Amino acid sequence: MNVNHLCTLADTHCHLDFNLFDPDREAVIERALAAGVEKILNPGIDLRSSMQALSLADHYEMVFAAVGVHPNDAKTWDEGTLSELRKLAAHPKVVAIGEVGLDYYRQYAPHELQKRILLNQLELAAELSLPVVIHNREATSDMLPILSKWAAELVRNGSALGQRSGVLHSYSADLESARQAIAAGFFIGFTGPVTFRKAQELRQVAAGIPLDKLLVETDAPFLAPEPHRGRRNEPSYVRLVADKIAELQNTEVETAAAVTYNNAGKLFRW
C-alpha cells in the first residue's frame, strides 16, 4: 500500500525549528504539502525552542506550536520559566503544552527535577485547558501514575480537557500501559520505528490500539521510517508511518490517514 497525494495527513510531532532544517526548511514544507500533510505540530524543548516553534507557526499556516520544557532540558528551568511559558501559550497557534515528560534513558537531569517540572507544566496545561505532548522514555512506572492522577483531577473538576488529555508521543512501552493512558484520555502517537523490520513488539501494540486513539508522527529530524532509516527525517515521511499503521490495523491507507487526521483535530482543535 502507498499513501497517495489524495490522503490528508497530520504530522503531530516534528521539530522543524532544529538547525538540521536550516539549509532547506522551505523545501521540506513544500514536500510535506505535496505529500498531503496539511497540519504539523512543532513542540518546543525549552524556552528558546518554544519561541522558535511559535515563530514558525506564525510564518507557515500549516504549522502549529506546543510550548514546554523537555525532561532532558530540565536544568534550563528557573523561577521565571513557568510565567514565560504561560505568556507564549496565549498565542492562538499554540495548541498544546509540550514536549514535556520523563526520560530515564539519557540521565541528563535528576529524576526528581524532571518530575517537578513535569508537574508544574501539567498544572499549566490544566489552567489553560491545553492538552500535553508527553515524552516518556524508560519511565513508564513513574509516568503513568502521574498522568492518571492528573487526568482524574481534570474529570473531577469538570474540565473538558479530561477527554483529550494529550498524547504519549513516539510510543515505545507495552500495550497494557497504552490502554491505561487511553483510559486517562490520551492518544498514542507512533513514529518511524513502527516501520522497522525487527520492531515486532511495537507493531503488536500499534495493532492492538483502536484506530480512533492513534496519531501518526515523524519526530523529525529523528527516527526516519524505512526506507529512510539512518537519515534525516522530515514531515513528508509521515505517510510511511500511516501506511504501516493501515497495514497493522487491517484497513485502507485512506481510512488510517483520515481517522488519524481527525484524531489530531479532536486533540489539538486546530
Summary of the structure (lengths in Angstrom):
residues: 270
radius of gyration: 17.0
end to end distance: 28.7
largest distance: 50.7
contacts: 998
relative contact order: 0.16
helix: 50%
strand: 16%
